[in-house]
Amino acid sequence: MVDEGELPTRAQPLNHAAMERVLARAVELQSGDADPSDVAINEGQLLDVAREVGLSPQHLRQALAEERSRAQVPPERGLAATLLGPAHVHASRTIRGTVPSTLDQLDVWMEREHGMQLKRRLTDRVLWEPRSGLFSEMRRVLNVGGHGYYLRPTREVSATAVPVDAERVLVRLDADLANVRVERAASGAALAGGGVLGTGALITLGFFVPVAVVPAVVAVIGGYFVARSHAPVVARAQLALEQLLDRLERGDSPRQGLLSALDVLR
């Protein structure tokens, strides 16, 4: 006989997926007739559960910070993401510091070294957009300071900082590149469409069909590569986000240059 509340001694250990299902079902049963999606649990209760199942409170706080910093952008799927690349990129890391000091440091770097300007600032979240103006655009084109300005093509960049404990914060950076993908896809489609129209005109004029289809084939291939030029932009933006987190982790300080100062004043 097995006492109530005890597991049989021969019970097989549960893998990660099974443990998630068991915990979810236990919450559902405890909530009775309530919708499981409406059941709320506070951090203290989660810590109690973590101790019961042998999880480290430190790891649980890390997971909570990651959940709270998660951007409201669902994972992207579909043909456009597969062929052209994602419309959003993100990077996250846990570093030493406080929420205000971390966001202040990021704000300085964004303005001085990435050609961005403040769009909105909340308690734990900051949003930037590309700085407008000829001077800023010339800095990007000429790559003044050697920064690369890989975040300038974005529609928006955001940073979310969530405290993990008294000494550490989880920082998540998100860059919105949907505008770049639309522009590259439209340019590629226009090039391919022009080639198809050219082939149609040649056939109408009586050109030999194998010769007449050459413009369409070349234009379609060229249009695809134009559209695919979005992928390197994504890779460079991802690199820029990771480099920012590297600098935060090392505790680097933003440098003030003459051109950066002039740009900020504009």
N, C-alpha and C positions, 0 to 999 in steps of 0.2 A: 504494500500500500504506500501511496505517496501522499504526504501531508498536504493539505490545501495551501496554496501559495508557493509551493516548492516545485521545481522542475524535476522531471524524472532524471535519474542519474545517467541513463543511456541516451539522453537527448543530444542530438547532433548539434554542433556549433553552427551558428548562423553566419552566412556571408553578408557583405555590405548591403546588397540589394534586398535580401530577406529581412535584415534588421530594419531597414527603412519601411518596408511594408508592414512589419509587425508593429512598429511604433505608430505609424499612421493609423492602422486599424485600432490600436488601443485608444488613441485619442478619439477616434470616431465612436467607439463603444462607450467611452466615458461621457462623451457629450450627449448621449442619448439620441433624441430625435433631431437635434440641431444639425444644421448643415456643417460638415467638417471644415468647409472653406471659411466659415464664420467663427470658428473656434480660435480664440486668442490665448496666447501664453506669454507670460512676462519673462524677463531675463533671469530672475531668481528661480523660477520654476524650471527653466531650461538648464540652469546650473545644477539644480537638484537631480534632474534626469541624467545629466552628464556624469555626475558622481556615481549614480546608481549603475550605469552601464560601463563605468571605467574610463570615461573620456576625460581628458585634461581640461580644466576650466580655461587655461590659456588658449588652447586650440578652439574651444567653443567661442570664446570672445573674438578670436580671429575670424571664425566663420560668421558670427553675427555682424562684425564690421563689414565683411565682404558683401553680405546680404543687404545691409543698409546702404552701401555705396553703389549697389547695382543700378546702372542706368536703365531708364524705362524704354529701352530699345530692344525688341525681341530679336532672337537670333535670326539672321537673314538666310533665306533659302530661295531657290528659284533659278531660272535660266540666267538672269542678269548677273547675279552674284557668282555663278559658276563660270560664265564666259568672261566677264569683265572685271570681277573683283568686288569686294564688299563696299558698301556705301558708308560704313562706320568702322573705325578702328578704336581700340582701347588698350590701355595698359594699367596695371595696378601693382602696388608694392606696399609693404609695411615698413615704415621708417621711424626713427626717433624724432620726436618733436611734438608740438601742439598744433591744433587745428588752425588758429589764427596766424601763427608764425609761418606755417607751411604754405598757407594760401597767399600770404603777403609775399613770400619769396617767389612763388610761382608767378604772381602778378608782375613782379619786376622783370623776371626773365621773359615773360611773354611780350611785354611792351618793348624792352630794350633789345632783345636778341631774336625775336620771331616776328616782328612787325605787326603785332596784334594790339588791340585796344579793349579796355574793359567794356563789356556789354551789360552785365548785371552781376551783383554780388549779394549773396545770401549768407546766412550764418555759417553753413558748412559747404557751400557750393559757390563757385565763380564761373562765369561764362565770358569768353572773349570772342571777338570777331576781327577779321582783317582790317588793319588801319587803312583808311582811304587816303587818296592824295598822290600827286605825281612824285613827290619826294620819297614817299614810302615805297612806291612801285619801282622807282629807279634803284633804291637800295637793294630790293629783291633781285632785280634783273642783273645788276652789277655784282651781287653777292658781297656787299660791303661788310667787312668784318669776318667773312668766311663762315657765317652761321648757316648758310644753306637756305634758311627761311622756308623749310619744308612744310610748315603749317599755314603759310600764307594762302594757298589755294583753297583751304577749307571754308566751309560756310560758317562753322562755329566750333570752338574748342571749349570743353568744360572740365573743371576739376572738382572732385568731391572728396572731402576729408572727413573720416569718421574715427573717433578715438577708439583704440583697442584697449589700452589701459592708461595709467597715469603718465607713462613715458613714451608711448608709441601711438601712431595714427596710421590708418590705412588710407592711402591716396589712390584714387582712380581717375585717370585722364581719358577723355573721350573726344574724338575728332569726327566731325560730320563732313563727309566727302561726297554726299549725294549730288551736289551741284556739279562737281567735276565729272562724275560718271555720266550724268545726263548730257553734259556738253560734249564729252568724247563720243558717246553713243550717237548723238545727233550728227556730229561731224562725220563719223564713219558711215552712217546711213545716207547722208547727203552725197558722199563720194560714191558709194555703191549705187545709189539711185541715178546719179549722173551717168555712170558707166552703162547702166541698163538702158537709159534713154538714148545714149549714143549708139548702142548696138541696134536698137529699134530703128533709129534714123538710117543707119547704114543698110539694114535689111530692106527698108522701104526704098532706098536708092538703088537697090539691085546688087549690092555687094555679095560676094561669095560668102555663104553663111559661116563656114569655119573661120573666115577672116573677120567677119562682122561681129562675132561673139567675143573676140579678143578684148575690146574695151570693157565689156561687162565683167569678164573673168578677172582682168587686172584690177578693175575698180572695186569689185567685191572683196578680193583679197586685201587690197590696200585699205578699204573701209574697215575690215576686221582688225587690222593692225592699228589703225587709228583709234578705234574703240578700245582695243586692248592696252593702249598707252595709259589707261587709267590705272592699271596694275602697278607700274613703277611709282606713281604718285602715292598710292596706298602704302607701298613698302617704305617710301621715304618718310611719310607721316608717322608710320609705326615706329620707325627708327628714332624720329624726333621725340616722340613720347617716352620711349625707353631711355633716351639720353637724359631727358629731364628728370626722370626718376633716379637715374644713376647719380646725378648731381645732388639731388636731395639726400640720397643715401650717404653720399660722401660728406655732406655738409658744406658743399661749395657755396661761395658767395657770388652773386651777379656782379659783373664788372661794368663800370660806367665809362663809356667812351664819348668822345665829342659828338660824333655823328648820331649816336643813340640819344644823347641829351637833346640835340636839335630836333630829332624826330619826335620825341616825347612832347616837346614844347609846341609842335605844330598841331 
